[in-house]
Amino acid sequence: MNLIPKNLILLMVLSFLAVLHFIKMQKVLTANKNLLTNATPQEIIAANNSQIANDDSSSYTAGVDDPIAGDFLAPSVNESVLIQGENDAINNATIDVDTSAARSTPSSNDGTKTNKNDDPMVFKNTFVWLNATRLSNANEVLMTEQFVHNLIMNIAPLDTLDGSKDALAQTMCFEDSTFMTWEEDHNKLKNSTSASASRMIEVLANRLAFLAIHENQFGPARKEALARYSLRQQKEHRSDDNNSSSVLEKHNVGVFDYECDPNTKFLVTSHNTGMGFGASTRTQAIDQIHLAVGTGRVVLFMNSIPVGPDHMRSQYKAASCDRFDLQCVFLPMSPCVISNNDLENGTEISKEAYYSFLKTGKLDDELDKAKVLTLRGFGNKEKEPFLLREKYVNLISSLYDENRHKNKNSNVAWRVDKEILDKVKEVIMNEKYFPDGVALHYMLRPNLAAKQEMERIIDKVVPADFNPGSSIGLAIRASDKCRKESQCMPFSNYTQLIREFAKKRSLTRTGDNTTNTTLYDTVVLTSESKEMMVGRFAYTEKDNFPFRFIVNDEDVVQGSGRPRNYRGNEGAVTPDRVMLSSLTAAKMQMLSESTVLNGCSSFHKIMSSLLKMGCGRSKNNYMEFLGMNDNPEFRMRCNM
């Protein structure tokens, strides 16, 4: 009797086990797809945790060993992804992931709704992109895959149980600000016409419009983010060099570098350094964001790069890290990364074509077809593009799409229903300069290192007994501004201004004009002028000046608002340190209940915009420019 060879028996056993595993996985995938078609976010998370807990092959605990696992269902993965082959075979190198199990349906890049019944989405990194010389984003030491993943996935208010906090937390806003913690009695908001109710609707509109820009910039990377999530899970169980994650590493794909959907279109521009940072951002950068949102393109700011138009190649004078660009201090505008070749093949937008867009809200057909458009700012603040506000409304509507966020418990994000959403749309459509403020807010997203340093400084200088309600913010713009652009005054005038301002604000808040008692005891002082900062020492012990000063003693007081003048400084006063001091000053001016600013300064107007967004620690901040002061002596006139 002939015995069956042992090798054949082993092969038969392994084949049988493989078939059982295949059947099991098919059942899981079918169940997942059925669940995700109708389930609420809470049901998806619960099912995912249950699936992982019941998987005998799993060696980790959802939400503990793998914090992502408790967040959303992992998509299925093609086992043959990204296999390096010889010659022509290498062209098949892909990240190929069925992301139909994504917990939400993303909006399209132009602000219109996406049909949730579309065919399953499959993402593939191309061989060309993997092997190209790319214009990569910064790889910060503090940057993690998890951080970037959350920024990409947690955009729409119900994509995550914490209500888009990951995306909103990129801002300059304090954690306890109205912008970050918006929560209101919705019945009062619907029925009240008070200034307080209107203010809260305005802050909500700012939150949602910020998320709309974020969707425009990060949405095209969502399918790829799901793919990379799966690759990270595979990497825990595979150590061979052919696994998908190792291919990304071999091609030097950074944590913040994504190819993005193949139909993604780009607007590539530069940040002007000929003026001060505030002026160049307010007069040009926000217009470039308007163009991107208005045309459904991802906007990228490029400086100090080896390819492209001259204005992108020139060294960025407002930065000093190795990149010499905005990312020395700010987060990348988008995870989407183009190649050198993409930029070199881009199409320049002419001045005539740009002005045509402003009038019509559309690009001509040839420009619209181009993958990459390039634009050089024309030096002046332009009018708002036609139909821009409608684009914001469409993007926000996609974030609240009923099909995207259908919930049998009728729970809606931040408890915002259609009636309140209609009030938000009224703000967006009618409030003057609304798109400018939101675009400016999106530009000012400090990178992780800058944010950490700003928080360290503020924790150091703000005393434990600090009370926003009893403090006044005083931002002084002097130095080079006084030579031509603005009238200026000595520090002694500012001390008198504070006395009068504190009395006026105390009267407004209490209604009591029978006493000289003030509600204020603290002045938060910031300035780029050393003379102004030192001036406070003459008043710290005077009985007739009953205010303590809070200042940033680490401020570099650079004495100029123009980046090209920073390089004359020596030692540690680099452009990056100057930018960090400026951003810290802006954040310090969001500490107080009342704030005095100089309307002649573009950077002070940035501070006022942040306060208007609801980023300050006081829920009801009062802000006044010097030109509005009750005392004519303090109404400084702008000369430009």
C-alpha positions in Angstrom: 0.0 0.0 0.0 1.5 3.3 -1.1 1.5 6.0 1.5 0.6 9.6 0.6 3.8 11.8 0.8 4.0 13.9 3.9 4.6 17.0 1.8 1.3 16.4 -0.1 -0.6 16.0 3.1 0.8 19.2 4.5 -0.1 21.0 1.3 -3.7 19.7 1.4 -4.0 20.9 5.0 -2.7 24.4 4.2 -5.0 24.7 1.2 -8.0 23.7 3.4 -7.1 26.3 6.0 -6.6 28.9 3.3 -10.1 28.3 1.9 -11.6 28.6 5.4 -9.7 31.9 5.9 -10.9 33.2 2.6 -14.6 32.3 3.4 -14.2 34.0 6.8 -12.8 37.2 5.3 -15.5 37.3 2.6 -18.2 37.2 5.3 -16.4 39.9 7.3 -16.1 42.2 4.3 -19.7 41.6 3.3 -20.9 42.4 6.8 -18.7 45.5 7.0 -20.0 46.8 3.7 -23.6 46.2 4.7 -23.0 47.8 8.1 -21.3 50.9 6.6 -24.1 51.5 4.1 -26.6 52.3 6.9 -24.8 52.4 10.2 -24.2 55.4 12.4 -20.6 56.3 13.4 -21.2 54.9 16.8 -22.4 51.6 15.4 -19.4 51.4 13.1 -16.9 51.9 16.0 -18.7 49.4 18.2 -18.7 46.8 15.4 -15.0 47.4 14.6 -14.0 46.9 18.3 -16.1 43.7 18.4 -14.6 42.4 15.2 -11.0 43.0 16.5 -11.8 41.5 19.9 -13.2 38.3 18.3 -10.4 37.8 15.9 -8.2 35.0 17.3 -5.3 36.1 15.0 -5.2 39.6 16.5 -2.4 40.2 19.0 -3.4 43.8 19.9 -6.2 45.5 21.7 -8.3 48.1 19.9 -7.7 51.6 21.2 -4.8 50.5 23.4 -2.0 48.8 21.4 -3.5 50.3 18.2 -5.3 53.6 18.9 -6.5 53.8 15.3 -8.5 50.6 15.5 -11.1 52.0 17.7 -11.7 54.9 15.3 -12.8 53.4 12.0 -13.0 50.1 10.1 -9.8 49.1 8.3 -10.3 48.7 4.5 -9.6 45.4 2.7 -6.2 45.2 1.1 -4.9 43.5 -2.0 -2.0 41.3 -0.9 0.0 41.9 -4.1 0.3 45.7 -3.6 3.5 47.5 -4.4 5.6 44.4 -5.4 8.8 45.5 -7.0 9.3 43.7 -10.3 11.9 43.7 -13.0 11.7 45.9 -16.2 8.1 46.3 -17.3 6.7 44.5 -14.2 7.7 47.5 -12.0 5.0 49.6 -13.7 2.4 47.5 -11.7 3.7 48.9 -8.4 0.7 50.3 -6.6 -1.1 50.9 -3.4 -4.4 49.2 -4.3 -7.0 49.5 -1.6 -10.8 49.0 -1.7 -11.9 51.9 0.5 -15.6 51.3 0.1 -15.6 50.5 3.8 -14.7 54.1 4.6 -16.9 55.5 7.4 -18.0 58.5 5.3 -18.4 59.6 1.7 -16.1 62.5 1.0 -17.2 65.5 -0.9 -15.7 66.1 -4.4 -13.0 68.8 -4.6 -15.3 71.4 -6.1 -17.7 71.6 -3.2 -20.5 69.5 -4.8 -22.0 66.4 -3.2 -20.7 62.9 -3.9 -23.2 60.1 -4.5 -22.6 57.5 -1.8 -23.7 54.8 -4.1 -20.7 55.3 -6.5 -18.6 52.3 -7.3 -16.1 51.3 -4.6 -13.2 53.6 -4.5 -9.8 52.2 -5.2 -6.6 54.2 -4.7 -3.3 53.5 -6.5 0.0 55.3 -6.1 1.5 55.6 -9.5 4.9 54.4 -10.5 5.6 57.8 -12.0 4.9 59.6 -8.7 6.8 57.2 -6.5 9.9 57.5 -8.6 9.6 61.2 -9.4 11.6 64.1 -7.8 8.8 65.6 -5.7 8.3 69.0 -4.1 7.8 67.3 -0.7 6.3 68.7 2.4 8.4 69.3 5.5 9.1 66.2 7.7 8.9 67.7 11.1 10.5 65.7 14.0 7.2 66.0 15.9 5.1 64.9 13.0 3.5 61.5 13.2 1.5 59.3 10.7 -1.4 59.4 13.2 -1.4 63.2 13.3 -1.6 63.5 9.5 -4.1 60.7 9.2 -6.4 62.5 11.7 -6.1 65.7 9.8 -7.1 64.0 6.6 -9.9 61.8 7.9 -11.5 63.8 10.6 -12.9 66.8 8.6 -16.7 66.6 8.5 -18.3 67.3 11.9 -19.6 63.7 12.1 -16.5 62.0 10.7 -15.3 61.8 14.2 -16.9 61.7 17.6 -14.9 64.7 18.8 -16.5 66.9 16.2 -13.7 67.8 13.8 -11.4 68.8 16.7 -8.3 67.5 14.9 -8.9 69.9 12.0 -10.0 72.8 14.1 -7.0 72.5 16.5 -4.6 73.5 13.7 -5.6 77.1 14.3 -4.1 79.8 16.5 -7.2 79.6 18.7 -7.0 78.8 22.5 -8.4 75.5 23.5 -11.0 77.1 25.7 -12.0 79.7 23.0 -15.5 79.9 21.5 -14.1 78.8 18.2 -12.9 75.5 19.7 -15.7 74.9 22.2 -18.8 76.2 20.4 -21.9 75.0 22.2 -25.1 76.9 22.5 -28.7 76.6 23.4 -30.1 76.1 20.0 -33.6 77.1 20.8 -32.3 80.5 21.8 -30.2 80.8 18.7 -33.3 80.1 16.5 -35.6 82.5 18.3 -33.3 85.3 19.5 -32.3 88.4 17.5 -29.8 89.5 20.3 -26.2 90.5 19.5 -25.0 87.5 21.5 -27.0 85.0 19.5 -25.9 86.6 16.2 -22.3 86.5 17.4 -22.6 82.7 18.1 -24.0 82.1 14.6 -21.1 84.1 13.2 -18.5 82.0 15.1 -20.2 78.8 13.9 -20.1 80.1 10.3 -16.3 80.7 10.8 -15.8 77.1 12.1 -17.7 75.6 9.2 -16.0 77.8 6.6 -12.6 76.8 8.0 -13.5 73.2 7.6 -14.7 73.9 4.1 -11.2 75.1 3.1 -9.7 72.1 4.9 -11.9 69.8 2.9 -10.7 71.5 -0.3 -7.1 71.1 0.7 -7.1 67.7 2.5 -10.1 65.8 1.0 -8.3 64.5 -2.1 -5.9 62.5 0.2 -8.7 60.6 2.0 -8.6 57.4 0.0 -4.8 57.3 0.1 -5.0 57.8 3.9 -7.2 54.8 4.3 -4.7 52.8 2.2 -1.8 53.8 4.4 -3.7 53.0 7.5 -4.0 49.4 6.1 -0.3 49.3 5.3 0.6 50.3 8.8 -1.5 47.4 10.1 0.2 45.0 7.7 3.7 46.2 8.7 3.1 44.8 12.2 2.7 41.3 10.8 5.2 41.4 7.9 8.9 42.1 8.0 9.9 41.3 4.4 11.2 44.0 2.1 8.4 43.5 -0.4 5.6 44.7 1.9 3.7 47.9 0.8 4.9 50.2 3.6 8.6 49.5 2.9 8.1 50.6 -0.7 6.9 54.0 0.5 10.0 54.2 2.7 12.3 53.2 -0.2 10.9 56.0 -2.3 11.4 58.6 0.5 7.7 59.3 0.7 7.4 61.6 3.8 4.7 61.4 6.5 3.0 64.5 5.1 3.5 63.5 1.4 0.4 62.2 -0.5 -0.1 61.8 -4.2 -3.8 62.4 -3.8 -6.7 61.4 -6.2 -5.7 61.3 -9.8 -8.2 64.0 -10.8 -6.9 66.5 -8.3 -6.0 69.9 -9.7 -3.6 72.4 -8.3 -2.9 76.1 -8.0 0.7 76.7 -7.3 1.9 80.2 -6.2 4.5 81.8 -3.9 4.3 83.9 -0.8 5.5 87.5 -1.4 8.3 88.7 0.8 8.6 92.2 -0.6 6.3 93.5 2.0 5.8 92.6 5.6 4.3 89.2 6.4 1.0 90.7 7.4 0.7 92.9 4.3 1.7 90.2 1.8 -0.7 87.7 3.4 -3.6 90.1 3.5 -3.1 91.6 0.0 -2.1 88.5 -2.0 -2.2 85.1 -0.2 -5.8 85.2 0.7 -6.7 86.1 -2.9 -4.8 83.0 -4.0 -6.8 80.9 -1.6 -10.0 82.4 -3.0 -9.0 81.3 -6.5 -8.3 77.8 -5.3 -11.6 77.4 -3.4 -13.5 79.1 -6.3 -12.1 76.6 -8.8 -11.9 73.5 -6.6 -8.1 73.4 -6.8 -5.6 72.6 -4.0 -3.5 75.6 -3.4 0.3 75.2 -2.7 2.7 78.0 -1.7 6.2 77.4 -3.1 9.3 79.4 -2.3 13.0 78.6 -2.6 12.5 75.6 -4.9 14.8 74.5 -7.8 12.1 74.6 -10.5 9.2 76.7 -11.7 8.9 80.4 -12.3 11.4 82.8 -10.9 9.2 84.0 -8.1 9.1 80.5 -6.7 12.9 79.9 -7.1 14.0 83.0 -5.2 14.9 82.6 -1.6 12.1 83.3 0.9 13.4 86.1 3.2 10.9 85.5 6.0 12.3 82.0 6.8 15.6 80.6 7.9 15.3 76.9 8.2 16.8 74.6 5.5 13.7 74.9 3.4 13.5 78.7 3.3 9.7 78.7 3.0 6.5 79.0 4.9 6.8 75.5 6.3 9.7 76.6 8.5 6.9 77.9 10.9 3.6 76.9 9.4 1.9 73.6 8.6 1.8 72.4 4.9 -1.2 73.9 3.1 -2.1 70.3 1.9 -0.8 66.8 2.1 -1.0 66.7 -1.7 2.5 66.8 -3.3 3.3 67.4 -6.9 6.5 66.5 -8.8 9.1 68.9 -10.3 7.8 67.8 -13.7 4.2 68.6 -12.8 5.2 72.1 -11.9 7.4 72.6 -15.0 4.5 71.5 -17.2 2.1 73.8 -15.4 0.2 76.6 -17.1 0.7 80.3 -16.0 -2.5 82.3 -15.4 -2.3 85.6 -17.2 -3.4 88.8 -15.6 -6.3 89.0 -18.1 -7.4 85.4 -17.3 -7.3 86.1 -13.6 -9.4 89.2 -13.8 -11.8 87.3 -16.0 -12.1 84.7 -13.2 -12.9 87.5 -10.7 -15.8 88.7 -12.8 -17.2 85.3 -13.8 -16.1 82.9 -11.1 -14.8 80.6 -13.8 -11.6 79.8 -15.7 -11.7 79.4 -19.4 -11.9 75.8 -20.7 -8.1 75.5 -21.5 -7.0 76.7 -18.0 -9.7 74.6 -16.3 -8.3 71.4 -18.0 -4.7 71.9 -16.7 -3.6 69.8 -13.8 -1.3 72.5 -12.5 -1.9 76.3 -12.8 0.7 78.8 -11.6 0.0 82.3 -10.5 2.2 85.3 -9.4 0.5 87.8 -7.2 -0.2 91.1 -8.8 0.6 93.2 -5.8 -2.8 94.5 -4.7 -5.8 93.2 -2.9 -8.3 92.2 -5.5 -12.1 92.2 -5.3 -13.9 89.1 -4.1 -14.4 86.5 -6.9 -17.9 86.0 -8.3 -19.8 83.0 -6.7 -17.1 82.4 -4.1 -19.5 82.5 -1.2 -21.7 80.0 -3.0 -18.7 77.7 -3.2 -18.3 77.9 0.6 -22.0 77.1 1.1 -21.7 74.1 -1.2 -18.7 72.7 0.6 -20.4 73.1 4.0 -23.5 71.5 2.6 -21.4 68.5 1.6 -20.0 68.2 5.1 -23.6 68.0 6.4 -25.0 65.9 3.6 -27.9 63.7 4.9 -26.6 60.7 3.0 -23.1 61.2 4.5 -24.3 61.6 8.0 -27.6 59.8 8.2 -28.2 58.9 11.8 -31.3 57.0 13.0 -31.0 58.8 16.4 -31.2 62.2 14.7 -28.0 63.3 16.3 -26.3 66.0 14.2 -22.9 67.5 14.5 -22.8 70.1 17.3 -26.6 69.7 17.3 -26.8 72.0 14.3 -30.0 71.4 12.4 -31.2 72.8 9.1 -32.7 76.0 10.6 -29.4 77.0 12.3 -27.5 75.9 9.2 -29.6 78.3 7.1 -28.6 81.1 9.5 -25.0 80.2 9.0 -25.4 80.4 5.2 -27.0 83.9 5.7 -23.8 85.0 7.5 -21.6 83.6 4.8 -23.6 85.2 2.0 -24.0 88.6 3.5 -21.2 89.5 6.0 -18.6 91.9 4.6 -15.1 90.4 4.2 -16.2 87.0 5.5 -14.1 85.0 2.9 -11.0 87.1 3.6 -11.1 86.4 7.3 -11.5 82.6 6.9 -8.8 82.4 4.3 -6.4 84.4 6.5 -7.3 82.1 9.4 -6.4 79.0 7.3 -3.0 80.5 6.4 -2.0 80.9 10.1 -1.7 77.3 11.1 1.6 77.0 13.0 3.5 73.8 12.6 3.9 71.5 15.6 7.3 72.8 16.7 6.1 76.5 16.5 2.9 75.6 18.3 4.8 73.8 21.1 7.1 76.8 21.5 4.3 79.3 21.6 2.5 77.3 24.2 5.7 77.1 26.3 6.2 80.8 26.2 2.6 81.6 27.1 2.5 79.1 29.9 5.7 80.8 31.2 4.6 84.5 31.0 0.9 84.2 32.0 0.5 84.1 35.8 -1.6 81.5 37.6 -4.1 84.2 38.7 -4.6 85.7 35.3 -8.2 86.6 34.5 -9.2 87.4 30.9 -12.1 89.5 32.2 -9.9 91.9 34.1 -7.2 92.3 31.4 -6.6 94.7 28.5 -4.5 93.8 25.4 -2.3 96.6 24.1 -0.5 95.9 20.9 1.9 98.7 19.8 3.2 99.0 16.3 6.1 101.5 16.2 9.7 101.4 14.9 9.8 101.5 11.0 6.0 102.0 10.8 6.6 105.6 12.2 8.9 106.7 9.4 6.3 106.9 6.7 3.2 104.8 7.1 1.7 105.9 10.4 1.7 108.5 13.1 3.2 107.3 16.4 3.2 108.4 20.0 5.4 107.9 23.1 4.8 105.2 25.6 3.5 107.7 28.2 0.6 108.4 25.9 -0.3 104.7 25.8 -0.4 104.6 29.6 -2.9 107.5 29.6 -4.9 105.7 26.9 -5.1 102.6 29.1 -6.4 104.5 32.0 -9.2 106.1 29.9 -9.9 102.9 28.1 -10.2 100.9 31.3 -12.6 103.5 32.7 -14.8 103.4 29.6 -15.0 99.7 29.4 -15.8 99.4 33.2 -18.6 101.8 32.7 -20.0 99.9 29.7 -19.9 96.6 31.6 -21.3 97.8 34.9 -23.4 100.8 34.0 -22.1 102.5 37.2 -20.7 106.0 36.5 -20.7 107.0 40.2 -17.3 105.6 40.9 -13.8 105.5 39.4 -13.3 101.8 40.3 -12.0 99.8 37.4 -12.7 96.2 36.5 -9.2 95.9 35.0 -5.8 95.3 36.7 -3.6 93.8 33.9 -2.2 94.9 30.6 -1.0 92.3 28.0 1.7 94.3 26.1 3.2 93.3 22.8 5.4 95.2 20.4 8.2 94.8 17.8 9.8 98.0 19.3 12.3 97.6 22.0 11.7 101.2 23.0 8.0 100.5 23.7 8.7 97.3 25.6 11.3 98.9 27.8 9.0 101.9 28.4 6.8 99.9 30.7 9.5 99.8 33.4 8.9 103.5 34.3 5.3 102.7 35.2 5.4 99.4 37.1 5.6 100.9 40.5 3.5 104.0 40.1 0.4 104.3 42.3 -1.5 106.2 39.6 -1.0 103.4 37.1 -2.7 100.4 38.9 -2.0 97.8 36.2 0.6 95.0 36.0 2.2 94.2 32.6 2.3 90.8 31.1 5.0 90.6 28.4 7.0 88.0 26.4 10.6 88.6 27.7 11.8 86.2 24.9 10.4 88.4 22.2 13.2 89.3 19.7 11.8 92.9 19.3 13.2 93.0 15.8 12.2 96.6 15.2 10.8 96.0 11.7 7.9 94.4 9.9 9.8 93.7 6.7 11.4 90.3 6.4 14.3 91.6 4.3 15.5 93.6 7.3 15.6 90.6 9.6 18.9 89.3 8.2 20.8 92.3 9.5 20.3 90.9 13.0 22.9 88.7 14.5 23.0 85.7 16.8 19.7 83.9 17.5 17.5 86.6 15.9 16.7 84.7 12.8 13.7 85.2 10.5 12.1 82.0 12.0 12.5 83.5 15.5 11.0 86.7 14.4 8.0 84.9 12.9 7.6 82.9 16.1 7.7 86.1 18.2 5.1 87.7 15.9 2.8 84.7 16.2 3.2 84.6 19.9 2.4 88.3 20.1 -0.8 87.6 18.1 -1.8 84.8 20.4 -1.1 86.8 23.5 -3.5 89.5 22.2 -6.2 86.9 22.3 -5.9 86.5 26.1 -7.9 89.6 27.1 -11.5 90.7 27.3 -10.7 94.1 25.7 -8.0 94.9 23.1 -6.5 98.0 21.6 -4.9 97.7 18.2 -3.3 99.9 15.5 -5.4 99.9 12.4 -2.4 101.1 10.3 -0.7 97.7 10.8 -1.6 94.7 8.6 -0.4 92.4 11.3 -2.7 94.0 13.8 -5.5 93.5 11.4 -4.6 89.8 11.4 -4.9 89.9 15.2 -8.4 91.5 14.9 -9.4 88.9 12.4 -8.4 86.1 14.8 -10.4 87.7 17.6 -13.4 88.1 15.3 -13.2 84.4 14.5 -13.8 83.6 18.2 -10.2 82.5 18.9 -9.7 84.5 22.1 -10.1 83.3 25.7 -12.9 85.8 26.4 -16.3 84.8 24.9 -17.2 88.4 24.3 -14.0 90.3 23.3 -14.3 94.0 22.7 -11.7 95.3 20.2 -10.9 98.9 19.3 -8.5 100.4 16.8 -6.7 103.6 17.8 -8.4 105.5 15.0 -11.7 104.9 16.8 -10.5 106.1 20.2 -12.7 108.6 22.1 -9.7 110.9 22.7 -8.6 112.7 19.5 -5.1 112.8 20.9 -4.8 109.0 20.5 -6.4 108.7 17.0 -3.3 108.0 15.1 -3.6 108.6 11.3 -2.4 106.2 8.7 -0.4 107.7 5.9 -0.6 104.9 3.5 
